[in-house]
Amino acid sequence: MNLVLRFLLELFALGSLAYWGIQTGKGLNKVLLAIGAPLVIAIVWGIFGSPRAQIQLSMSMHMMLELIVFGLPAIALYATGKHSFAIIYITLAIINRILMYIWGQQ
């Protein structure tokens, strides 16, 4: 169940970044940010952070990457005025990561 939550948090992160792009950008930049921000995070996460990542990072580097990948959407939500969503999201992400560590999940 915790891994399902992790997957949902990843999807929510991408959606949050797309929402941020729509809210932040103007004209063509709106489209570029809405597509580009989630795409960049998805590519970086797929290459370095996912369980089947092509490049395995040390534990400290992986934790730094997780902080960025799961922290940026919270910042983006907060910046667009969705304070409650940002706080709930980052709280769930932190609890999820703690449980992953306790239960030995990747």
Secondary structure, DSSP 4 states (H G I P E B T S, - for coil): -HHHHHHHHHHHHHHHHHHHHHHH--THHHHHHHHHHHHHHHHHIIIIISTT-SSPPPHHHHHHHHHHHHHHHHHHHHHTT-HHHHHHHHHHHHHHHHHHHHHT--
